[in-house]
Each structure stands twice: as structure tokens, then as C-alpha cells.
Amino acid sequence: MLAASRKELLLERLRRDGRIVAKDIARELGLSEDSIRRDLRELDDAGLAVRVYGGALPASPATADYAARTAVAPDSKRRVAALAAGLIRPGATVILDGGTTTLAVVDALPKTLACTIITHSPTIATSLLDHSAEVFLIGGRLFKHSAVASGAAAVEAASRISADLFLLGVTGVHPTAGLTTGDADEAAMKRALAARAAETYVLASEEKLGTASRYEVLPLDAVAAVVTDVGADDPTARELAAQGVTLLGPSTGP
């Protein structure tokens, strides 16, 4: 089998099964594990897969730069945002992550809602200028890819806050890999924010379910629920539910 054909088969298996075990696919195809690992390494380099111990997982399309992500699954993001906005009650103190789904949450919030919002995203902060909410902006080194503050100064500032709720954005939600993102410092900042909230909810539009990125943010059992608009019959949704993960969707509501 030609290398190009092997890679197409591997990508099809990733789409179908949500993971590849190198030794199993090598045995099935009658090839060496080294050949499969080389293919997976090249798929990883091309941003089409994420190599993990023993195989690979589907790569998240949500690792594109901020401007490009605004065009990815916009309808799904709006549906997720509407559900997540319903979690924010009057008088609550809420941490909002950066990202395009969180920006959609701001759009879904009533402008007259009296609450306190803490964010490390200047984009999110400025989008709240015409809202009644009190806004606190965490500073630090600007990670331009996601338009958020990160690094030691931002983590230190995060350690001094406290909130009722954190709406967490990630690039991948996978039954095996958990909650992931594409940058180590950004992952550390998300963990720092989650540690300061009584409850953390994950914003998971359709393109994020069943995919993974390089750096773990949190395990699935560390969050209150995953907010998503995919149906209960979605294979990843079924697998997450089987693990005891709570999914908030159109049928359950916030």
C-alpha cells in the first residue's frame, strides 16, 4: 500500500473510531509498527492528527489563529453560547475564558444583567463595554494566537480572585485525552482560572468533540459539565456520558 493511501486510511479510521492504536492497525495491514508510526508522525506534522503513546487521536481544527476560528462552526458556537449564558445568574461572579465561543456568550448575555465578570481576554473585556456587568481584566503577557493574557504574571493575578463559575474554552474534548489546548502556557492559565471557581463548565461546539490538542488542561472529571449542542446519539457524546460526564445540551438546558 502506498504511503498516501495508508495516510488516507489512517485519517478515515481517526474519523470513524476517534483514535488509532499503532500496533493494531499495523497488524491489520501487515505492516511494521515503524511504518505506521512514521505515517502518524507525518500526519501530526501536517496538523491532521495528534500523536499519543501507542498511536494517535484526531487533531482539533480549533487550533487555528483567532481570526480563522471565527469562521469555524459559527452556528454551533452560537447555540452553545446561548446555553452557557443561561448559567450566569444575577449577582454572580463569573470568569470568562477567551475565544470565539466565549465571545458568542457575551453576545447572548442580556446587556442589563447585573453581575461581575473576570477575564484575561482584552477582546472579551471590550465586548462588555455596553453591558451593565462589572468587568475586571487580568493582565500579563499577551498570547496573540488566542488574544488572552498568559504567563507567570497572569497566573499570579488569577491566584488572587474567586468566582462562582468559570466558562472554560478548550480546543479538544476527547474521552481519552480529556480537555486539551494547543499551548502549554495557555493550558496552565486555564488551570489557574479553574482552580479559582466553584464550578467549571466547558464550552464545546461541534468541531471540538472527539478531537485533541497537544496539552492537557483538565481531566474530564474536574468539570461540572460539558456544554454542547451535539445530540445524545453522537458517538463521542455517548462515550462521554458512559464515563459519567454531564452534558448540557438543547434537551437538558442549563
KEPA-211539 format. One record per residue (C-alpha): x negated, y negated, z. Coordinates in Angstrom, 1 decimal, decimal comma. Each point is the difference from the previous one (the first is absolute). Example, Ala and Ser with C-alpha at 12.3 -4.5 7.8 and 13.67 -1.06 7.14 Angstrom:
<sites>
-12,3	4,5	7,8 .
-1,4	-3,4	-0,7 .
</sites>
This chain:
<sites>
0,0	0,0	0,0 .
-1,4	-3,4	-1,0 .
-0,7	-2,5	2,8 .
2,7	-2,4	-1,2 .
2,6	2,8	0,0 .
-1,1	1,0	3,5 .
0,3	-3,5	1,3 .
3,5	-0,3	-1,5 .
1,0	3,2	1,7 .
-1,4	-1,2	3,3 .
1,9	-3,3	-0,2 .
3,2	1,9	-0,8 .
-0,6	2,3	3,1 .
-0,5	-3,1	2,1 .
3,3	-1,5	-1,2 .
1,8	3,3	0,5 .
-1,5	1,3	3,3 .
-1,4	-3,2	1,6 .
-3,4	1,6	0,6 .
-2,6	2,2	-1,6 .
-2,1	2,7	1,8 .
-3,1	0,4	-2,0 .
-0,7	3,7	0,7 .
3,6	0,9	-0,9 .
0,1	-1,8	-3,3 .
-3,5	1,3	-0,9 .
1,2	3,6	0,6 .
3,1	-0,6	-2,0 .
-1,9	-1,4	-3,0 .
-2,9	2,4	0,3 .
-2,5	-2,8	0,5 .
-2,6	-0,8	2,5 .
0,9	-2,2	3,0 .
-2,9	-2,3	-1,1 .
1,8	-0,7	-3,3 .
3,2	-0,9	1,7 .
-1,8	-2,2	2,6 .
-1,8	-1,8	-2,9 .
3,4	-0,6	-1,7 .
1,5	-1,3	3,3 .
-3,0	-2,2	0,6 .
0,4	-1,6	-3,5 .
3,8	-0,4	0,6 .
-0,9	-1,7	3,3 .
-2,4	-2,3	-1,7 .
2,7	-0,9	-2,5 .
2,4	-0,9	2,8 .
2,4	2,9	-0,9 .
-0,6	2,2	3,0 .
-1,4	-0,2	3,6 .
-2,5	2,7	0,8 .
0,4	1,6	3,4 .
-1,6	3,0	1,7 .
0,8	3,1	-2,1 .
1,8	-1,8	-2,8 .
1,8	-3,2	-0,9 .
3,2	-2,1	0,6 .
1,9	-2,3	-2,4 .
-1,5	-3,5	-0,1 .
2,3	-2,9	0,9 .
0,8	-2,6	-2,7 .
0,4	-2,5	2,8 .
-3,7	-0,6	0,2 .
0,0	-2,4	-2,9 .
-0,7	-3,7	0,8 .
2,6	-2,2	1,5 .
1,2	-1,6	-3,2 .
0,3	3,3	-1,8 .
1,9	1,6	2,9 .
2,8	-2,6	-0,3 .
1,1	1,8	-3,2 .
-0,1	3,5	1,5 .
3,5	1,4	1,0 .
1,5	-3,4	0,8 .
3,6	1,4	0,3 .
-1,1	2,7	2,4 .
-1,9	-2,6	2,1 .
3,1	-2,2	0,2 .
2,1	2,9	1,2 .
-2,6	0,9	2,7 .
-0,3	-3,6	1,0 .
3,7	-0,4	0,5 .
0,1	3,0	2,3 .
-3,1	-1,2	1,9 .
1,4	-3,5	0,4 .
2,9	1,5	1,9 .
-2,4	1,2	2,7 .
-0,9	-3,6	1,0 .
2,4	-1,2	2,7 .
0,6	-3,5	1,2 .
-2,6	-1,0	2,6 .
-2,4	2,9	-0,9 .
-3,8	-0,4	-0,4 .
-1,0	1,7	-3,2 .
-3,4	0,7	-1,7 .
0,2	-0,1	-3,8 .
-2,7	1,7	-1,9 .
-1,2	-1,5	-3,3 .
1,0	1,4	-3,4 .
2,7	-0,4	-2,7 .
2,6	2,1	1,9 .
-0,4	-2,1	3,1 .
0,5	-3,1	-2,2 .
3,2	1,5	-1,1 .
1,0	0,5	3,7 .
-0,4	-3,8	0,5 .
2,3	-0,6	-3,0 .
2,6	2,3	1,6 .
-0,1	-1,7	3,4 .
2,7	-2,6	0,7 .
-1,7	-3,4	0,1 .
1,9	-0,9	3,2 .
-1,2	3,1	1,9 .
-1,6	-1,2	3,3 .
-3,0	2,3	0,7 .
-3,8	-0,1	0,3 .
-2,1	1,4	-2,9 .
-3,7	0,7	0,3 .
-2,0	0,8	-3,1 .
-3,6	0,2	-1,3 .
1,2	-0,9	-3,5 .
-0,1	-3,6	-1,1 .
2,3	0,9	-2,9 .
2,6	1,3	2,5 .
-0,4	-3,0	2,3 .
0,5	-2,5	-2,8 .
3,1	1,9	-1,2 .
1,6	-0,7	3,4 .
-0,4	-3,8	-0,2 .
3,7	-0,5	-0,6 .
1,2	2,6	2,6 .
1,0	-0,8	3,6 .
-2,4	2,7	1,3 .
-3,0	-1,1	2,1 .
-3,1	1,1	-1,9 .
-3,5	0,9	1,3 .
-2,8	0,6	-2,5 .
-3,0	2,2	1,0 .
-3,2	-1,1	-1,6 .
-3,2	1,7	-1,0 .
-1,9	1,0	-3,2 .
2,4	-0,1	-2,9 .
0,2	3,3	-1,8 .
1,0	-1,4	-3,4 .
1,1	3,4	-1,5 .
3,0	0,0	2,4 .
0,1	-3,7	1,0 .
-0,4	0,8	3,7 .
-2,4	-0,8	2,8 .
-2,2	2,9	1,2 .
-3,4	0,6	1,7 .
-1,1	-0,4	3,5 .
1,5	-3,4	0,7 .
3,4	1,1	-1,2 .
-0,1	3,2	2,0 .
-1,0	-2,1	3,1 .
2,9	-2,4	-0,5 .
2,4	2,9	-0,5 .
-1,0	1,5	3,4 .
1,5	-3,1	1,7 .
3,5	0,3	-1,4 .
3,0	2,0	0,9 .
3,2	0,8	-2,0 .
3,2	2,0	-0,1 .
-0,5	1,2	-3,5 .
-2,6	0,4	-2,7 .
1,0	0,4	-3,7 .
-3,0	1,9	-1,4 .
-1,0	0,1	-3,6 .
-2,1	2,8	-1,4 .
-1,0	1,3	-3,4 .
0,7	3,6	0,6 .
2,4	2,2	2,0 .
-0,9	3,6	-0,3 .
1,1	3,0	2,1 .
-3,7	1,2	0,3 .
-2,0	-3,2	-0,1 .
2,4	-2,1	2,1 .
0,1	-3,8	-0,5 .
-2,9	-1,3	-2,0 .
-1,4	-3,1	-1,7 .
-2,9	-0,8	-2,3 .
-2,4	-2,1	2,2 .
-1,6	1,0	3,3 .
0,2	-3,5	1,6 .
3,6	-0,4	-1,0 .
0,8	3,4	1,5 .
-1,6	-1,1	3,3 .
2,0	-3,2	0,0 .
3,2	1,9	-0,5 .
-0,8	2,3	2,9 .
-0,8	-3,0	2,2 .
3,4	-1,6	-0,8 .
1,9	3,3	0,5 .
-1,6	0,3	3,5 .
1,6	-3,3	1,0 .
3,6	0,8	-0,9 .
2,5	2,1	1,9 .
1,1	1,6	-3,3 .
-1,5	0,3	-3,4 .
2,1	0,6	-3,2 .
-1,7	0,8	-3,3 .
1,2	-1,7	-3,2 .
-0,1	2,7	-2,7 .
1,3	-0,8	-3,5 .
0,3	2,8	-2,4 .
-3,5	-0,1	-1,5 .
-1,6	0,5	3,4 .
1,7	3,2	1,0 .
-2,1	3,1	-0,7 .
-3,2	-1,9	-0,8 .
-3,1	-0,7	2,0 .
-2,9	-2,5	0,2 .
-3,5	0,3	1,4 .
0,4	-1,3	3,6 .
2,5	1,2	2,6 .
1,9	-2,6	1,8 .
2,1	2,1	2,4 .
1,3	3,5	0,2 .
3,7	0,5	-0,7 .
0,9	0,7	3,6 .
-1,3	-3,4	1,1 .
2,9	-2,0	-1,6 .
3,7	-0,2	0,9 .
1,2	0,5	-3,6 .
-0,7	-0,3	-3,7 .
2,3	-2,5	-1,7 .
0,6	1,2	-3,6 .
2,6	0,0	-2,7 .
-0,7	3,5	-1,4 .
2,7	2,6	0,4 .
-0,1	2,8	2,5 .
-0,4	2,5	-2,9 .
-3,4	-1,5	-0,9 .
-2,7	2,7	0,5 .
-2,2	-2,3	2,1 .
2,9	-1,2	2,0 .
1,0	3,6	0,7 .
-3,5	0,8	1,1 .
-0,3	-3,0	2,2 .
3,4	0,8	1,6 .
-1,1	3,6	0,6 .
-3,0	-1,4	2,0 .
2,4	-2,0	2,2 .
-0,7	-3,4	-1,6 .
3,1	-2,3	0,2 .
0,9	-1,5	-3,3 .
2,2	-3,1	-0,1 .
1,7	-0,3	-3,4 .
3,2	-1,2	-1,6 .
2,0	2,9	1,5 .
-1,2	-0,5	3,6 .
-0,6	-3,8	0,1 .
-2,2	-1,8	2,6 .
</sites>
